[in-house]
Amino acid sequence: MAGSDQFYVSKDGDILDQIIFNRYGNTRNGQVEIVLAINRGLAALGPILEAGVRIRLPDLVDAPPTETISLWD
């Protein structure tokens, strides 16, 4: 996984969720939590970043679709 990671250096006023959305196309599948987990101390900076914060954005593999069932037919 580390070979495909990208790094982003924030500009003043960047919003973490927007950075993650731009990289992955959404923020609904745990991307924010993963990025925060691998970037120690990033959560303490808050959602709006100052310039110069280096953020590791891993190459994430999409989870296989889950099977859904209908309770009422």
N, CA, C and O atoms as CSV, one atom per row, in Angstrom:
chain,resi,resn,atom,element,x,y,z
A,1,MET,N,N,0.821,-1.190,0.000
A,1,MET,CA,C,0.000,0.000,0.000
A,1,MET,C,C,0.863,1.251,0.000
A,1,MET,O,O,0.499,2.223,-0.662
A,2,ALA,N,N,1.978,1.279,0.702
A,2,ALA,CA,C,2.777,2.488,0.828
A,2,ALA,C,C,3.353,2.949,-0.503
A,2,ALA,O,O,3.606,4.141,-0.671
A,3,GLY,N,N,3.568,2.041,-1.459
A,3,GLY,CA,C,4.139,2.419,-2.735
A,3,GLY,C,C,3.240,3.319,-3.553
A,3,GLY,O,O,3.738,4.079,-4.384
A,4,SER,N,N,1.950,3.264,-3.353
A,4,SER,CA,C,1.002,4.052,-4.130
A,4,SER,C,C,0.497,5.274,-3.379
A,4,SER,O,O,-0.304,6.042,-3.913
A,5,ASP,N,N,0.950,5.460,-2.162
A,5,ASP,CA,C,0.478,6.597,-1.382
A,5,ASP,C,C,0.867,7.904,-2.061
A,5,ASP,O,O,1.919,8.008,-2.691
A,6,GLN,N,N,0.005,8.883,-1.921
A,6,GLN,CA,C,0.304,10.230,-2.385
A,6,GLN,C,C,0.404,11.125,-1.159
A,6,GLN,O,O,-0.143,10.816,-0.100
A,7,PHE,N,N,1.102,12.225,-1.317
A,7,PHE,CA,C,1.205,13.198,-0.240
A,7,PHE,C,C,0.667,14.525,-0.741
A,7,PHE,O,O,0.856,14.897,-1.900
A,8,TYR,N,N,0.002,15.221,0.143
A,8,TYR,CA,C,-0.556,16.529,-0.168
A,8,TYR,C,C,-0.040,17.508,0.881
A,8,TYR,O,O,-0.054,17.202,2.073
A,9,VAL,N,N,0.409,18.661,0.454
A,9,VAL,CA,C,0.832,19.717,1.375
A,9,VAL,C,C,-0.243,20.800,1.338
A,9,VAL,O,O,-0.534,21.379,0.292
A,10,SER,N,N,-0.819,21.052,2.499
A,10,SER,CA,C,-1.962,21.967,2.575
A,10,SER,C,C,-1.581,23.407,2.280
A,10,SER,O,O,-0.450,23.850,2.480
A,11,LYS,N,N,-2.594,24.108,1.793
A,11,LYS,CA,C,-2.527,25.554,1.635
A,11,LYS,C,C,-3.385,26.155,2.751
A,11,LYS,O,O,-4.295,25.494,3.251
A,12,ASP,N,N,-3.109,27.382,3.140
A,12,ASP,CA,C,-3.844,28.008,4.230
A,12,ASP,C,C,-5.343,27.992,3.938
A,12,ASP,O,O,-5.783,28.457,2.887
A,13,GLY,N,N,-6.122,27.452,4.877
A,13,GLY,CA,C,-7.571,27.407,4.733
A,13,GLY,C,C,-8.103,26.137,4.102
A,13,GLY,O,O,-9.318,25.971,3.991
A,14,ASP,N,N,-7.221,25.229,3.681
A,14,ASP,CA,C,-7.695,23.948,3.144
A,14,ASP,C,C,-8.540,23.233,4.185
A,14,ASP,O,O,-8.278,23.324,5.384
A,15,ILE,N,N,-9.552,22.525,3.717
A,15,ILE,CA,C,-10.433,21.751,4.587
A,15,ILE,C,C,-10.140,20.278,4.343
A,15,ILE,O,O,-10.154,19.816,3.202
A,16,LEU,N,N,-9.875,19.542,5.421
A,16,LEU,CA,C,-9.473,18.145,5.306
A,16,LEU,C,C,-10.483,17.319,4.517
A,16,LEU,O,O,-10.092,16.546,3.642
A,17,ASP,N,N,-11.763,17.466,4.806
A,17,ASP,CA,C,-12.773,16.688,4.084
A,17,ASP,C,C,-12.719,16.954,2.577
A,17,ASP,O,O,-12.902,16.032,1.782
A,18,GLN,N,N,-12.473,18.188,2.183
A,18,GLN,CA,C,-12.403,18.520,0.757
A,18,GLN,C,C,-11.168,17.899,0.114
A,18,GLN,O,O,-11.232,17.422,-1.019
A,19,ILE,N,N,-10.055,17.902,0.821
A,19,ILE,CA,C,-8.837,17.256,0.314
A,19,ILE,C,C,-9.110,15.777,0.070
A,19,ILE,O,O,-8.747,15.233,-0.973
A,20,ILE,N,N,-9.748,15.136,1.035
A,20,ILE,CA,C,-10.049,13.707,0.926
A,20,ILE,C,C,-11.061,13.463,-0.186
A,20,ILE,O,O,-10.917,12.504,-0.945
A,21,PHE,N,N,-12.081,14.310,-0.300
A,21,PHE,CA,C,-13.057,14.168,-1.378
A,21,PHE,C,C,-12.377,14.296,-2.742
A,21,PHE,O,O,-12.663,13.520,-3.654
A,22,ASN,N,N,-11.486,15.263,-2.882
A,22,ASN,CA,C,-10.786,15.448,-4.157
A,22,ASN,C,C,-9.946,14.229,-4.524
A,22,ASN,O,O,-9.814,13.905,-5.704
A,23,ARG,N,N,-9.383,13.557,-3.538
A,23,ARG,CA,C,-8.525,12.388,-3.800
A,23,ARG,C,C,-9.345,11.137,-4.101
A,23,ARG,O,O,-9.025,10.392,-5.027
A,24,TYR,N,N,-10.413,10.901,-3.313
A,24,TYR,CA,C,-11.133,9.628,-3.388
A,24,TYR,C,C,-12.518,9.712,-4.028
A,24,TYR,O,O,-13.099,8.676,-4.354
A,25,GLY,N,N,-13.055,10.898,-4.213
A,25,GLY,CA,C,-14.359,11.034,-4.845
A,25,GLY,C,C,-15.529,11.048,-3.891
A,25,GLY,O,O,-16.647,11.367,-4.296
A,26,ASN,N,N,-15.302,10.711,-2.634
A,26,ASN,CA,C,-16.335,10.821,-1.607
A,26,ASN,C,C,-15.678,10.715,-0.237
A,26,ASN,O,O,-14.476,10.475,-0.129
A,27,THR,N,N,-16.480,10.897,0.803
A,27,THR,CA,C,-15.973,10.776,2.178
A,27,THR,C,C,-16.876,9.874,3.007
A,27,THR,O,O,-16.848,9.924,4.237
A,28,ARG,N,N,-17.669,9.056,2.344
A,28,ARG,CA,C,-18.672,8.249,3.045
A,28,ARG,C,C,-18.196,6.862,3.456
A,28,ARG,O,O,-18.873,6.195,4.238
A,29,ASN,N,N,-17.067,6.414,2.959
A,29,ASN,CA,C,-16.673,5.021,3.176
A,29,ASN,C,C,-15.487,4.869,4.113
A,29,ASN,O,O,-14.691,3.942,3.964
A,30,GLY,N,N,-15.366,5.760,5.068
A,30,GLY,CA,C,-14.303,5.651,6.057
A,30,GLY,C,C,-12.981,6.272,5.653
A,30,GLY,O,O,-11.982,6.105,6.351
A,31,GLN,N,N,-12.959,6.989,4.531
A,31,GLN,CA,C,-11.705,7.586,4.080
A,31,GLN,C,C,-11.153,8.591,5.095
A,31,GLN,O,O,-9.949,8.619,5.349
A,32,VAL,N,N,-12.021,9.407,5.666
A,32,VAL,CA,C,-11.562,10.413,6.630
A,32,VAL,C,C,-10.904,9.718,7.820
A,32,VAL,O,O,-9.824,10.118,8.254
A,33,GLU,N,N,-11.542,8.694,8.339
A,33,GLU,CA,C,-11.014,7.982,9.494
A,33,GLU,C,C,-9.676,7.324,9.175
A,33,GLU,O,O,-8.766,7.334,10.004
A,34,ILE,N,N,-9.551,6.750,7.974
A,34,ILE,CA,C,-8.294,6.108,7.578
A,34,ILE,C,C,-7.179,7.142,7.481
A,34,ILE,O,O,-6.080,6.922,7.990
A,35,VAL,N,N,-7.459,8.265,6.831
A,35,VAL,CA,C,-6.440,9.311,6.683
A,35,VAL,C,C,-6.030,9.846,8.057
A,35,VAL,O,O,-4.844,10.062,8.303
A,36,LEU,N,N,-6.985,10.058,8.940
A,36,LEU,CA,C,-6.648,10.531,10.282
A,36,LEU,C,C,-5.825,9.496,11.045
A,36,LEU,O,O,-4.918,9.861,11.793
A,37,ALA,N,N,-6.128,8.214,10.865
A,37,ALA,CA,C,-5.410,7.159,11.581
A,37,ALA,C,C,-3.947,7.061,11.161
A,37,ALA,O,O,-3.086,6.772,11.993
A,38,ILE,N,N,-3.655,7.295,9.891
A,38,ILE,CA,C,-2.267,7.146,9.437
A,38,ILE,C,C,-1.470,8.445,9.485
A,38,ILE,O,O,-0.267,8.447,9.226
A,39,ASN,N,N,-2.129,9.536,9.812
A,39,ASN,CA,C,-1.453,10.832,9.936
A,39,ASN,C,C,-1.541,11.291,11.387
A,39,ASN,O,O,-2.411,12.082,11.753
A,40,ARG,N,N,-0.638,10.788,12.194
A,40,ARG,CA,C,-0.646,11.081,13.629
A,40,ARG,C,C,-0.626,12.589,13.875
A,40,ARG,O,O,0.193,13.312,13.307
A,41,GLY,N,N,-1.533,13.047,14.722
A,41,GLY,CA,C,-1.595,14.457,15.087
A,41,GLY,C,C,-2.450,15.313,14.170
A,41,GLY,O,O,-2.715,16.474,14.484
A,42,LEU,N,N,-2.886,14.766,13.042
A,42,LEU,CA,C,-3.674,15.547,12.089
A,42,LEU,C,C,-5.023,15.958,12.677
A,42,LEU,O,O,-5.476,17.082,12.457
A,43,ALA,N,N,-5.661,15.071,13.415
A,43,ALA,CA,C,-6.973,15.379,13.996
A,43,ALA,C,C,-6.892,16.563,14.956
A,43,ALA,O,O,-7.838,17.344,15.057
A,44,ALA,N,N,-5.786,16.700,15.650
A,44,ALA,CA,C,-5.628,17.788,16.617
A,44,ALA,C,C,-5.548,19.159,15.945
A,44,ALA,O,O,-5.750,20.182,16.599
A,45,LEU,N,N,-5.256,19.183,14.651
A,45,LEU,CA,C,-5.155,20.449,13.928
A,45,LEU,C,C,-6.514,21.018,13.556
A,45,LEU,O,O,-6.622,22.191,13.198
A,46,GLY,N,N,-7.551,20.195,13.639
A,46,GLY,CA,C,-8.887,20.638,13.279
A,46,GLY,C,C,-9.159,20.463,11.796
A,46,GLY,O,O,-8.262,20.091,11.040
A,47,PRO,N,N,-10.390,20.728,11.372
A,47,PRO,CA,C,-10.767,20.474,9.976
A,47,PRO,C,C,-10.224,21.492,8.983
A,47,PRO,O,O,-10.063,21.174,7.805
A,48,ILE,N,N,-9.939,22.714,9.435
A,48,ILE,CA,C,-9.400,23.749,8.550
A,48,ILE,C,C,-7.908,23.871,8.843
A,48,ILE,O,O,-7.505,24.143,9.974
A,49,LEU,N,N,-7.103,23.667,7.816
A,49,LEU,CA,C,-5.662,23.544,8.000
A,49,LEU,C,C,-4.905,24.819,7.662
A,49,LEU,O,O,-5.345,25.625,6.842
A,50,GLU,N,N,-3.773,24.980,8.302
A,50,GLU,CA,C,-2.832,26.039,7.950
A,50,GLU,C,C,-1.988,25.547,6.781
A,50,GLU,O,O,-2.021,24.363,6.446
A,51,ALA,N,N,-1.249,26.428,6.174
A,51,ALA,CA,C,-0.362,26.053,5.073
A,51,ALA,C,C,0.785,25.190,5.592
A,51,ALA,O,O,1.284,25.391,6.699
A,52,GLY,N,N,1.189,24.224,4.764
A,52,GLY,CA,C,2.384,23.441,5.053
A,52,GLY,C,C,2.181,22.132,5.772
A,52,GLY,O,O,3.162,21.481,6.130
A,53,VAL,N,N,0.941,21.713,6.002
A,53,VAL,CA,C,0.697,20.431,6.659
A,53,VAL,C,C,0.817,19.328,5.608
A,53,VAL,O,O,0.098,19.336,4.608
A,54,ARG,N,N,1.723,18.384,5.836
A,54,ARG,CA,C,1.934,17.278,4.893
A,54,ARG,C,C,1.011,16.131,5.291
A,54,ARG,O,O,1.066,15.637,6.417
A,55,ILE,N,N,0.163,15.717,4.355
A,55,ILE,CA,C,-0.853,14.700,4.622
A,55,ILE,C,C,-0.610,13.504,3.713
A,55,ILE,O,O,-0.536,13.641,2.492
A,56,ARG,N,N,-0.489,12.343,4.318
A,56,ARG,CA,C,-0.352,11.100,3.556
A,56,ARG,C,C,-1.741,10.620,3.161
A,56,ARG,O,O,-2.612,10.446,4.013
A,57,LEU,N,N,-1.944,10.405,1.853
A,57,LEU,CA,C,-3.221,9.930,1.315
A,57,LEU,C,C,-2.972,8.566,0.684
A,57,LEU,O,O,-2.471,8.485,-0.438
A,58,PRO,N,N,-3.321,7.485,1.398
A,58,PRO,CA,C,-3.015,6.150,0.893
A,58,PRO,C,C,-3.864,5.781,-0.312
A,58,PRO,O,O,-4.939,6.338,-0.535
A,59,ASP,N,N,-3.360,4.836,-1.076
A,59,ASP,CA,C,-4.120,4.272,-2.183
A,59,ASP,C,C,-5.084,3.263,-1.576
A,59,ASP,O,O,-4.655,2.211,-1.102
A,60,LEU,N,N,-6.363,3.562,-1.583
A,60,LEU,CA,C,-7.364,2.699,-0.959
A,60,LEU,C,C,-8.015,1.799,-1.990
A,60,LEU,O,O,-8.316,2.219,-3.108
A,61,VAL,N,N,-8.224,0.562,-1.595
A,61,VAL,CA,C,-8.917,-0.398,-2.446
A,61,VAL,C,C,-10.383,-0.383,-2.049
A,61,VAL,O,O,-10.716,-0.458,-0.866
A,62,ASP,N,N,-11.255,-0.287,-3.044
A,62,ASP,CA,C,-12.687,-0.306,-2.752
A,62,ASP,C,C,-13.084,-1.652,-2.167
A,62,ASP,O,O,-12.635,-2.702,-2.627
A,63,ALA,N,N,-13.927,-1.607,-1.152
A,63,ALA,CA,C,-14.453,-2.836,-0.571
A,63,ALA,C,C,-15.431,-3.464,-1.555
A,63,ALA,O,O,-16.123,-2.758,-2.288
A,64,PRO,N,N,-15.486,-4.798,-1.568
A,64,PRO,CA,C,-16.453,-5.436,-2.461
A,64,PRO,C,C,-17.872,-5.063,-2.053
A,64,PRO,O,O,-18.141,-4.851,-0.871
A,65,PRO,N,N,-18.779,-4.981,-3.019
A,65,PRO,CA,C,-20.155,-4.621,-2.676
A,65,PRO,C,C,-20.768,-5.657,-1.743
A,65,PRO,O,O,-20.507,-6.854,-1.858
A,66,THR,N,N,-21.580,-5.174,-0.829
A,66,THR,CA,C,-22.242,-6.088,0.093
A,66,THR,C,C,-23.578,-6.514,-0.493
A,66,THR,O,O,-24.242,-5.750,-1.193
A,67,GLU,N,N,-23.950,-7.728,-0.197
A,67,GLU,CA,C,-25.224,-8.254,-0.694
A,67,GLU,C,C,-26.349,-7.669,0.145
A,67,GLU,O,O,-26.255,-7.614,1.371
A,68,THR,N,N,-27.400,-7.237,-0.511
A,68,THR,CA,C,-28.563,-6.734,0.206
A,68,THR,C,C,-29.717,-7.704,0.016
A,68,THR,O,O,-29.837,-8.374,-1.009
A,69,ILE,N,N,-30.547,-7.755,1.022
A,69,ILE,CA,C,-31.725,-8.611,0.937
A,69,ILE,C,C,-32.959,-7.763,1.195
A,69,ILE,O,O,-32.890,-6.726,1.855
A,70,SER,N,N,-34.067,-8.211,0.677
A,70,SER,CA,C,-35.327,-7.524,0.899
A,70,SER,C,C,-36.093,-8.263,1.989
A,70,SER,O,O,-36.319,-9.469,1.891
A,71,LEU,N,N,-36.482,-7.547,3.011
A,71,LEU,CA,C,-37.234,-8.174,4.091
A,71,LEU,C,C,-38.687,-8.411,3.708
A,71,LEU,O,O,-39.345,-9.307,4.237
A,72,TRP,N,N,-39.174,-7.602,2.790
A,72,TRP,CA,C,-40.559,-7.755,2.355
A,72,TRP,C,C,-40.596,-7.921,0.851
A,72,TRP,O,O,-40.100,-7.070,0.112
A,73,ASP,N,N,-41.171,-8.992,0.408
A,73,ASP,CA,C,-41.306,-9.224,-1.038
A,73,ASP,C,C,-42.720,-9.002,-1.486
A,73,ASP,O,O,-43.024,-9.151,-2.670
